[in-house]
Amino acid sequence: MTLDVRFELQQAIVENQLVLHYQPIVSTRDRALVAVEALVRWRHPTRGILPPSQFVPALERAGLARDLTLWVLREAISQSAVWKRDRQPLAVAVNMSPENLRDPHFRR
Protein backbone atom coordinates (compact mmCIF):
# COMPACT_ATOMS: atom_id res chain seq x y z
CA MET A 1 0.00 0.00 0.00
CA THR A 2 1.36 3.38 -0.92
CA LEU A 3 1.55 6.23 1.53
CA ASP A 4 -0.78 8.22 -0.73
CA VAL A 5 -3.55 5.63 -0.44
CA ARG A 6 -3.15 5.43 3.34
CA PHE A 7 -3.25 9.23 3.55
CA GLU A 8 -6.37 9.35 1.35
CA LEU A 9 -8.10 6.81 3.58
CA GLN A 10 -7.17 8.69 6.74
CA GLN A 11 -8.43 11.91 5.18
CA ALA A 12 -11.71 10.23 4.25
CA ILE A 13 -12.32 9.46 7.92
CA VAL A 14 -11.06 12.75 9.36
CA GLU A 15 -12.73 15.00 6.78
CA ASN A 16 -16.12 13.24 6.87
CA GLN A 17 -15.91 12.09 3.28
CA LEU A 18 -17.73 8.97 4.45
CA VAL A 19 -21.49 8.72 4.52
CA LEU A 20 -23.90 6.14 5.86
CA HIS A 21 -26.77 4.80 3.81
CA TYR A 22 -29.46 3.02 5.77
CA GLN A 23 -30.95 -0.14 4.34
CA PRO A 24 -34.34 -1.06 5.79
CA ILE A 25 -34.81 -4.36 7.58
CA VAL A 26 -38.43 -5.43 7.43
CA SER A 27 -40.47 -8.10 9.12
CA THR A 28 -41.35 -10.99 6.83
CA ARG A 29 -44.57 -11.43 8.76
CA ASP A 30 -46.14 -8.02 8.25
CA ARG A 31 -43.54 -6.06 6.25
CA ALA A 32 -43.16 -3.57 9.08
CA LEU A 33 -39.89 -1.68 9.31
CA VAL A 34 -38.08 -3.14 12.33
CA ALA A 35 -34.52 -1.86 11.94
CA VAL A 36 -31.97 -0.48 9.51
CA GLU A 37 -28.49 -1.55 8.54
CA ALA A 38 -25.88 1.21 8.36
CA LEU A 39 -23.83 0.85 5.18
CA VAL A 40 -20.78 3.03 4.67
CA ARG A 41 -19.91 4.73 1.39
CA TRP A 42 -17.00 7.00 0.54
CA ARG A 43 -17.75 10.32 -1.14
CA HIS A 44 -14.39 10.40 -2.85
CA PRO A 45 -13.50 13.93 -3.99
CA THR A 46 -12.60 12.84 -7.54
CA ARG A 47 -14.04 9.33 -7.99
CA GLY A 48 -17.54 9.94 -6.63
CA ILE A 49 -19.45 7.60 -4.34
CA LEU A 50 -17.49 4.40 -3.72
CA PRO A 51 -18.99 1.21 -2.29
CA PRO A 52 -17.17 -0.54 0.56
CA SER A 53 -15.75 -3.19 -1.75
CA GLN A 54 -13.62 -0.48 -3.36
CA PHE A 55 -12.03 0.85 -0.18
CA VAL A 56 -12.57 -1.33 2.91
CA PRO A 57 -9.96 -3.97 1.97
CA ALA A 58 -7.32 -1.24 1.50
CA LEU A 59 -8.45 0.41 4.70
CA GLU A 60 -8.03 -2.86 6.60
CA ARG A 61 -4.57 -3.40 5.09
CA ALA A 62 -3.66 0.11 6.22
CA GLY A 63 -4.65 -0.75 9.79
CA LEU A 64 -7.57 1.70 9.78
CA ALA A 65 -10.44 -0.75 10.35
CA ARG A 66 -10.86 0.36 13.94
CA ASP A 67 -10.99 4.03 12.94
CA LEU A 68 -13.63 3.27 10.32
CA THR A 69 -15.75 1.22 12.70
CA LEU A 70 -15.60 3.90 15.38
CA TRP A 71 -16.65 6.52 12.82
CA VAL A 72 -19.55 4.34 11.66
CA LEU A 73 -20.65 3.67 15.24
CA ARG A 74 -20.58 7.38 16.15
CA GLU A 75 -22.59 8.33 13.08
CA ALA A 76 -25.11 5.49 13.47
CA ILE A 77 -25.64 6.26 17.16
CA SER A 78 -26.09 9.94 16.38
CA GLN A 79 -28.68 9.18 13.70
CA SER A 80 -30.42 6.71 15.98
CA ALA A 81 -30.72 9.45 18.62
CA VAL A 82 -32.34 11.75 16.05
CA TRP A 83 -34.87 9.07 15.13
CA LYS A 84 -35.57 8.42 18.80
CA ARG A 85 -36.04 12.14 19.47
CA ASP A 86 -38.46 12.28 16.54
CA ARG A 87 -40.36 9.32 18.01
CA GLN A 88 -39.21 6.98 15.25
CA PRO A 89 -36.91 4.70 17.24
CA LEU A 90 -35.19 2.05 15.15
CA ALA A 91 -32.59 -0.56 15.90
CA VAL A 92 -29.45 0.04 13.85
CA ALA A 93 -27.22 -2.82 12.68
CA VAL A 94 -23.56 -2.05 12.00
CA ASN A 95 -21.10 -4.28 10.17
CA MET A 96 -17.83 -4.90 11.93
CA SER A 97 -14.51 -6.21 10.75
CA PRO A 98 -13.24 -9.49 12.21
CA GLU A 99 -10.20 -7.41 13.17
CA ASN A 100 -12.46 -5.35 15.46
CA LEU A 101 -13.77 -8.46 17.17
CA ARG A 102 -10.23 -9.72 17.85
CA ASP A 103 -9.11 -6.38 19.29
CA PRO A 104 -9.39 -6.57 23.10
CA HIS A 105 -9.42 -2.77 23.38
CA PHE A 106 -12.30 -2.48 20.96
CA ARG A 107 -14.58 -4.83 22.85
CA ARG A 108 -14.73 -2.61 25.93
Residue frames as a rotation matrix with the C-alpha (Angstrom) as fourth column:
MET 1
0.583 0.812 0.000 0.00
0.812 -0.583 0.000 0.00
0.000 0.000 -1.000 0.00
THR 2
-0.271 -0.683 0.678 1.36
0.625 -0.661 -0.415 3.38
0.732 0.311 0.606 -0.92
LEU 3
-0.753 -0.066 -0.655 1.55
0.590 -0.508 -0.627 6.23
-0.291 -0.859 0.421 1.53
ASP 4
-0.896 0.443 -0.040 -0.78
-0.405 -0.777 0.481 8.22
0.182 0.447 0.876 -0.73
VAL 5
-0.224 0.848 -0.481 -3.55
0.024 0.498 0.867 5.63
0.974 0.183 -0.132 -0.44
ARG 6
-0.283 0.068 -0.957 -3.15
0.920 0.301 -0.251 5.43
0.271 -0.951 -0.147 3.34
PHE 7
-0.931 -0.095 -0.353 -3.25
0.207 -0.933 -0.295 9.23
-0.302 -0.347 0.888 3.55
GLU 8
-0.693 0.719 -0.059 -6.37
-0.415 -0.329 0.848 9.35
0.590 0.612 0.526 1.35
LEU 9
-0.086 0.663 -0.744 -8.10
0.458 0.689 0.561 6.81
0.885 -0.292 -0.363 3.58
GLN 10
-0.516 -0.150 -0.843 -7.17
0.848 -0.224 -0.480 8.69
-0.117 -0.963 0.243 6.74
GLN 11
-0.982 0.146 -0.120 -8.43
-0.163 -0.975 0.148 11.91
-0.096 0.165 0.982 5.18
ALA 12
-0.460 0.861 -0.217 -11.71
-0.045 0.221 0.974 10.23
0.887 0.458 -0.063 4.25
ILE 13
-0.005 0.422 -0.907 -12.32
0.887 0.421 0.191 9.46
0.462 -0.803 -0.376 7.92
VAL 14
-0.567 -0.338 -0.751 -11.06
0.727 -0.635 -0.263 12.75
-0.388 -0.695 0.606 9.36
GLU 15
-0.954 0.115 -0.275 -12.73
-0.214 -0.907 0.363 15.00
-0.208 0.406 0.890 6.78
ASN 16
-0.239 0.935 0.261 -16.12
-0.112 0.241 -0.964 13.24
-0.965 -0.260 0.047 6.87
GLN 17
-0.548 0.030 -0.836 -15.91
-0.835 -0.063 0.546 12.09
-0.036 0.998 0.060 3.28
LEU 18
-0.952 0.256 -0.167 -17.73
0.250 0.967 0.054 8.97
0.175 0.009 -0.985 4.45
VAL 19
-0.423 0.889 0.173 -21.49
-0.890 -0.444 0.105 8.72
0.171 -0.110 0.979 4.52
LEU 20
-0.854 0.234 0.464 -23.90
0.011 0.900 -0.436 6.14
-0.519 -0.367 -0.772 5.86
HIS 21
-0.453 0.797 -0.401 -26.77
-0.687 -0.025 0.726 4.80
0.569 0.604 0.558 3.81
TYR 22
-0.610 0.307 0.731 -29.46
-0.583 0.450 -0.676 3.02
-0.537 -0.838 -0.095 5.77
GLN 23
-0.700 0.360 -0.617 -30.95
-0.336 0.595 0.730 -0.14
0.630 0.718 -0.296 4.34
PRO 24
0.040 0.799 0.600 -34.34
-0.987 -0.061 0.148 -1.06
0.155 -0.598 0.786 5.79
ILE 25
-0.964 -0.136 -0.228 -34.81
-0.086 0.973 -0.214 -4.36
0.251 -0.187 -0.950 7.58
VAL 26
-0.255 0.960 0.113 -38.43
-0.910 -0.278 0.307 -5.43
0.326 -0.025 0.945 7.43
SER 27
-0.386 0.267 0.883 -40.47
-0.512 0.734 -0.446 -8.10
-0.767 -0.624 -0.147 9.12
THR 28
-0.962 0.062 -0.267 -41.35
-0.196 0.527 0.827 -10.99
0.192 0.847 -0.495 6.83
ARG 29
-0.628 0.767 -0.134 -44.57
0.709 0.493 -0.504 -11.43
-0.321 -0.412 -0.853 8.76
ASP 30
0.412 0.884 -0.223 -46.14
0.750 -0.467 -0.468 -8.02
-0.518 0.026 -0.855 8.25
ARG 31
0.145 -0.485 0.863 -43.54
0.865 -0.361 -0.348 -6.06
0.480 0.797 0.367 6.25
ALA 32
0.985 0.164 -0.054 -43.16
0.166 -0.813 0.558 -3.57
0.048 -0.559 -0.828 9.08
LEU 33
0.259 -0.924 0.282 -39.89
-0.174 -0.332 -0.927 -1.68
0.950 0.191 -0.247 9.31
VAL 34
0.911 0.087 -0.402 -38.08
0.337 0.402 0.851 -3.14
0.236 -0.911 0.337 12.33
ALA 35
0.382 -0.855 -0.350 -34.52
0.329 -0.228 0.916 -1.86
-0.864 -0.465 0.194 11.94
VAL 36
0.938 -0.230 -0.260 -31.97
-0.332 -0.383 -0.862 -0.48
0.098 0.895 -0.436 9.51
GLU 37
0.513 -0.853 0.094 -28.49
0.784 0.510 0.353 -1.55
-0.349 -0.107 0.931 8.54
ALA 38
0.706 -0.363 -0.608 -25.88
-0.328 -0.929 0.174 1.21
-0.628 0.077 -0.775 8.36
LEU 39
0.561 -0.499 0.661 -23.83
0.789 0.564 -0.244 0.85
-0.251 0.658 0.710 5.18
VAL 40
0.212 -0.579 -0.787 -20.78
0.083 -0.792 0.605 3.03
-0.974 -0.194 -0.120 4.67
ARG 41
0.675 -0.107 0.730 -19.91
0.733 -0.020 -0.680 4.73
0.087 0.994 0.065 1.39
TRP 42
-0.220 -0.808 -0.546 -17.00
0.656 -0.537 0.531 7.00
-0.722 -0.242 0.648 0.54
ARG 43
0.910 0.413 0.029 -17.75
0.325 -0.670 -0.667 10.32
-0.256 0.616 -0.745 -1.14
HIS 44
-0.010 -0.990 0.139 -14.39
0.859 0.062 0.508 10.40
-0.511 0.124 0.850 -2.85
PRO 45
0.088 0.063 -0.994 -13.50
-0.017 -0.998 -0.065 13.93
-0.996 0.022 -0.087 -3.99
THR 46
-0.438 -0.294 -0.850 -12.60
-0.795 -0.315 0.519 12.84
-0.420 0.902 -0.095 -7.54
ARG 47
-0.972 -0.007 -0.236 -14.04
-0.128 0.857 0.499 9.33
0.199 0.515 -0.834 -7.99
GLY 48
-0.178 0.981 0.082 -17.54
-0.629 -0.177 0.757 9.94
0.756 0.083 0.649 -6.63
ILE 49
0.385 0.434 0.815 -19.45
-0.908 0.336 0.250 7.60
-0.165 -0.836 0.523 -4.34
LEU 50
-0.425 -0.608 -0.671 -17.49
-0.636 0.728 -0.257 4.40
0.644 0.318 -0.695 -3.72
PRO 51
0.741 0.650 -0.170 -18.99
-0.371 0.607 0.703 1.21
0.560 -0.458 0.690 -2.29
PRO 52
0.643 -0.482 0.595 -17.17
-0.626 0.117 0.771 -0.54
-0.442 -0.868 -0.227 0.56
SER 53
0.775 -0.344 0.529 -15.75
0.455 0.886 -0.090 -3.19
-0.438 0.311 0.843 -1.75
GLN 54
0.625 -0.531 0.572 -13.62
0.463 -0.338 -0.819 -0.48
0.629 0.777 0.034 -3.36
PHE 55
0.144 -0.640 0.755 -12.03
-0.473 -0.714 -0.515 0.85
0.869 -0.283 -0.406 -0.18
VAL 56
0.782 0.196 0.591 -12.57
-0.623 0.221 0.750 -1.33
0.016 -0.955 0.295 2.91
PRO 57
0.849 -0.521 -0.083 -9.96
0.519 0.853 -0.047 -3.97
0.096 -0.004 0.995 1.97
ALA 58
0.045 -0.858 0.512 -7.32
0.426 -0.447 -0.787 -1.24
0.904 0.254 0.345 1.50
LEU 59
0.293 0.157 0.943 -8.45
-0.650 -0.690 0.317 0.41
0.701 -0.706 -0.100 4.70
GLU 60
0.982 0.073 0.174 -8.03
-0.175 0.689 0.703 -2.86
-0.069 -0.721 0.690 6.60
ARG 61
0.527 -0.849 0.037 -4.57
0.756 0.448 -0.477 -3.40
0.388 0.279 0.878 5.09
ALA 62
-0.078 -0.535 0.841 -3.66
0.053 -0.845 -0.533 0.11
0.996 0.003 0.094 6.22
GLY 63
-0.660 -0.170 -0.732 -4.65
0.678 0.287 -0.677 -0.75
0.325 -0.943 -0.074 9.79
LEU 64
-0.922 0.321 0.218 -7.57
-0.353 -0.927 -0.129 1.70
0.160 -0.196 0.967 9.78
ALA 65
-0.425 0.806 -0.412 -10.44
0.341 0.565 0.752 -0.75
0.838 0.179 -0.515 10.35
ARG 66
-0.329 0.274 -0.904 -10.86
0.940 0.004 -0.341 0.36
-0.090 -0.962 -0.259 13.94
ASP 67
-0.856 -0.027 -0.516 -10.99
0.048 -0.998 -0.028 4.03
-0.514 -0.049 0.856 12.94
LEU 68
-0.776 0.604 -0.180 -13.63
-0.298 -0.101 0.949 3.27
0.555 0.790 0.259 10.32
THR 69
-0.290 0.699 -0.654 -15.75
0.663 0.640 0.389 1.22
0.690 -0.321 -0.648 12.70
LEU 70
-0.497 0.075 -0.864 -15.60
0.755 -0.454 -0.474 3.90
-0.428 -0.888 0.169 15.38
TRP 71
-0.936 0.177 -0.304 -16.65
-0.290 -0.876 0.385 6.52
-0.198 0.449 0.871 12.82
VAL 72
-0.572 0.754 -0.321 -19.55
-0.047 0.361 0.931 4.34
0.819 0.548 -0.171 11.66
LEU 73
-0.298 0.454 -0.840 -20.65
0.900 0.427 -0.088 3.67
0.319 -0.782 -0.536 15.24
ARG 74
-0.741 -0.013 -0.671 -20.58
0.365 -0.847 -0.387 7.38
-0.563 -0.532 0.633 16.15
GLU 75
-0.873 0.402 -0.275 -22.59
-0.475 -0.578 0.663 8.33
0.108 0.710 0.696 13.08
ALA 76
-0.459 0.723 -0.516 -25.11
0.196 0.649 0.735 5.49
0.867 0.236 -0.440 13.47
ILE 77
-0.401 0.281 -0.872 -25.64
0.916 0.101 -0.389 6.26
-0.022 -0.954 -0.298 17.16
SER 78
-0.863 0.049 -0.503 -26.09
0.010 -0.993 -0.114 9.94
-0.505 -0.104 0.857 16.38
GLN 79
-0.728 0.623 -0.287 -28.68
-0.464 -0.139 0.875 9.18
0.505 0.770 0.390 13.70
SER 80
-0.401 0.568 -0.718 -30.42
0.605 0.753 0.258 6.71
0.688 -0.331 -0.646 15.98
ALA 81
-0.642 0.119 -0.758 -30.72
0.646 -0.450 -0.617 9.45
-0.414 -0.885 0.212 18.62
VAL 82
-0.875 0.350 -0.335 -32.34
-0.460 -0.816 0.349 11.75
-0.151 0.459 0.875 16.05
TRP 83
-0.504 0.717 -0.481 -34.87
-0.121 0.493 0.862 9.07
0.855 0.493 -0.162 15.13
LYS 84
-0.425 0.321 -0.847 -35.57
0.856 0.445 -0.261 8.42
0.293 -0.836 -0.464 18.80
ARG 85
-0.831 0.075 -0.552 -36.04
0.203 -0.882 -0.426 12.14
-0.518 -0.466 0.717 19.47
ASP 86
-0.702 0.559 -0.441 -38.46
-0.706 -0.470 0.529 12.28
0.088 0.683 0.725 16.54
ARG 87
-0.062 0.681 0.730 -40.36
-0.681 0.506 -0.530 9.32
-0.730 -0.529 0.432 18.01
GLN 88
0.760 0.177 -0.626 -39.21
-0.605 0.546 -0.579 6.98
0.239 0.819 0.522 15.25
PRO 89
0.109 -0.806 0.582 -36.91
-0.815 0.262 0.516 4.70
-0.569 -0.531 -0.628 17.24
LEU 90
0.849 0.057 -0.526 -35.19
-0.408 0.703 -0.582 2.05
0.336 0.709 0.620 15.15
ALA 91
0.586 -0.724 0.363 -32.59
0.149 0.537 0.830 -0.56
-0.796 -0.433 0.423 15.90
VAL 92
0.694 -0.457 -0.557 -29.45
-0.720 -0.403 -0.566 0.04
0.034 0.793 -0.608 13.85
ALA 93
0.805 -0.474 0.357 -27.22
0.404 0.878 0.255 -2.82
-0.434 -0.061 0.899 12.68
VAL 94
0.601 -0.710 -0.367 -23.56
-0.775 -0.629 -0.054 -2.05
-0.192 0.317 -0.929 12.00
ASN 95
0.875 -0.390 -0.285 -21.10
0.194 0.824 -0.531 -4.28
0.443 0.410 0.798 10.17
MET 96
0.659 -0.710 0.247 -17.83
-0.618 -0.324 0.716 -4.90
-0.429 -0.625 -0.653 11.93
SER 97
0.245 -0.709 -0.661 -14.51
-0.711 0.332 -0.620 -6.21
0.659 0.622 -0.423 10.75
PRO 98
0.764 -0.075 -0.641 -13.24
0.350 0.882 0.314 -9.49
0.542 -0.465 0.700 12.21
GLU 99
-0.335 -0.934 0.127 -10.20
0.473 -0.283 -0.835 -7.41
0.815 -0.220 0.536 13.17
ASN 100
-0.224 0.343 0.912 -12.46
-0.652 -0.749 0.122 -5.35
0.725 -0.567 0.391 15.46
LEU 101
0.771 0.636 -0.023 -13.77
-0.434 0.552 0.712 -8.46
0.465 -0.540 0.702 17.17
ARG 102
0.480 -0.689 -0.543 -10.23
0.663 0.690 -0.288 -9.72
0.574 -0.222 0.788 17.85
ASP 103
-0.362 -0.636 0.682 -9.11
0.077 -0.749 -0.658 -6.38
0.929 -0.186 0.320 19.29
PRO 104
-0.236 0.281 -0.930 -9.39
0.926 0.356 -0.128 -6.57
0.295 -0.891 -0.345 23.10
HIS 105
-0.868 -0.107 -0.485 -9.42
0.295 -0.897 -0.329 -2.77
-0.400 -0.429 0.810 23.38
PHE 106
-0.811 0.584 -0.038 -12.30
-0.348 -0.430 0.833 -2.48
0.470 0.688 0.552 20.96
ARG 107
-0.300 0.733 -0.611 -14.58
0.420 0.677 0.605 -4.83
0.857 -0.075 -0.510 22.85
ARG 108
-0.822 -0.048 -0.568 -14.73
0.562 -0.230 -0.794 -2.61
-0.093 -0.972 0.216 25.93
